[in-house]
Amino acid sequence: MKAPLLLLLFQPGIDEMQQAKQDLSQSFFSARDASLILAAILGIIGAVRIYHNWQMGKERITGDVAAWFFSALFMVLLGAFCHALFGI
């Protein structure tokens, strides 16, 4: 009976998570917006590199296309994850 009461009194990490949420919300305008901006930058850089490789005669660029696409997709999903986890 005392163990659940002690866990309710000493919840480790709750204060730290609230502090992290407050720090992140002050530092960024929104994690989702920041991730979308980074995904757009990754997409533009990837498109330019793939176009350059294609013009230089590289025949197999499907691996490069997939790598750049999934890195941009990861950034979009990371923003949604941070928004769900921290509420920012």
Rosetta blueprint (number, residue, H / E / L):
1 M L
2 K H
3 A H
4 P H
5 L H
6 L H
7 L H
8 L H
9 L H
10 F L
11 Q L
12 P L
13 G L
14 I H
15 D H
16 E H
17 M H
18 Q H
19 Q H
20 A H
21 K H
22 Q H
23 D H
24 L H
25 S H
26 Q H
27 S H
28 F L
29 F L
30 S L
31 A H
32 R H
33 D H
34 A H
35 S H
36 L H
37 I H
38 L H
39 A H
40 A H
41 I H
42 L H
43 G H
44 I H
45 I H
46 G H
47 A H
48 V H
49 R H
50 I H
51 Y H
52 H H
53 N H
54 W H
55 Q H
56 M L
57 G L
58 K L
59 E L
60 R L
61 I L
62 T H
63 G H
64 D H
65 V H
66 A H
67 A H
68 W H
69 F H
70 F H
71 S H
72 A H
73 L H
74 F H
75 M H
76 V H
77 L H
78 L H
79 G H
80 A H
81 F H
82 C H
83 H H
84 A H
85 L H
86 F H
87 G L
88 I L
